[in-house]
Amino acid sequence: MKRILCAALAAVLLLSVILCGCAPPVDKTPDKYTDIKWVTPDYSFRFNPDDDCKGNFNFGDTKYNIQVKFEKSHVTVTDIDKDQKLFEGEWMYEDGNHLYIHSVKYNTEDYEEMKKNYSEFFRLHQESLKKDNTEGTQEETK
């Protein structure tokens, strides 16, 4: 009787872990948005989906020109000047329109300075881009 009860309890626990661990389906990945820019509150990390997810990442006194690529729940940030991976991590949406990049792993072999970067996650929000029809440029608005 104890074995049956333990087996049933284990099955219920396993089923609950499987069901609760599943991420909800995502309508579109962060690179599929238009007319917005993803930015951190301090603007140290930002990219524009309309510009092939190019942007910049600032660390210390260095500004890196980057390109961000999303694959399922994985994200890779590449230094486009050196054509090398700068860092990678996992992504998900948080609180609706916020992009949360977590489990960040820096490429410390090619970027020695990243050994001093202790940021393990980034929280980005959408900043809308308004097209100015008179000059043909994009103006940032909040």
Disulfide bonds with the S-S distance in Angstrom:
none
